[in-house]
């Protein structure tokens, strides 16, 4: 029976990796004309790069898993903040 890989993650992965992927993705959006539908793919690629070469460089399968986590978490954080900001802005116009 083959076991699942052991993935060592900690609090710092979420505090450093996800914001780093989010910031790098935003910088790439400013510098390059990337279509909007490719932005989650860009974030996932940066999440994989961060995990493979920095966070989990000695555990390939753990790095793949965590890289996907970092990229998708960054996309989720961005979508959540954007939706919250738009809701806040639109709710201020409805009040008298």
N, C-alpha and C positions, 0 to 999 in steps of 0.2 A: 504494500500500500504506500503510495507516494503522499508525502505530507505537503501541505501548503507552505510557501516560504514565510519565514518569520520576518515581520516588518517592524522595525523599531522606529516609532514616531513619538514625538513629544510636543509639548506646548509651543516650542519655538518654531516648529515647522509651520504652524498656522500663523504665528505672529510675524515671521520673516518671509517665508516662501510665498504665501498667497498675496500679500501686498507687493512683493517684489515682482511677481508675474503680472499683477494688475498695473503697476507703474510702467513696466517695460512695454506692455501691450498698449498703454495709452501713449507712450512716447512714439512707438512705431506708428500708431494711428495719426499722430501729428506730422511725422516725417515722410510717410509714404502714403500714396493714394490707394489704400486697400479697400475693396468693396465691403460693405457692412456685414454681408452674410459670411465672410471669411474671418471675421474678428474672433469668434470662439475657437476656430482652428488655430489661429496665431497664438492665442492664449494657451491652448493645449500644447502646442509645440514648445513654447517657452517653459511651461510647467515640466514637460519631459526633459528638456535640456537642463533646467535647474536641478531636478531630481537626479538625473544620470551623472552629471558632472560635479555637483556640489553636495547635495543633501544625502544621497544614498549611493555613492559611487562604488561601493564594494558589494552591493546586492542588486543585481540587474533586475530581477522580477519585482523586487520591492520598489526599485526606482521607477519602473514602468507604472506600477499601481499608484504610487504616490504622485508621480508626475501628472497622471490623469486627474488625480484628486486636486492637485494644485491648480491646474488649468481650469477645471470645471468649477472649483470654488471661487476663483477669481472672476469668472464669467457670472456666477451667481451673485457675488458681492456687488459687481457693477450693475447688474440688472435690478437688484433690490434697491440700491442707492438711487438709481435713475428713476425708478417707479415711485419711490418715496418722495423724491424731490419734485417730480411732476405733480403728484397728488397734493403735496403741500402748497405748491404754487397755484394750482387750480382751485383749491379750497379757500384760499385768501380772496379770490375774486368773487366767490359766491356769498360771502358774508357782507352785511351792510353795517 
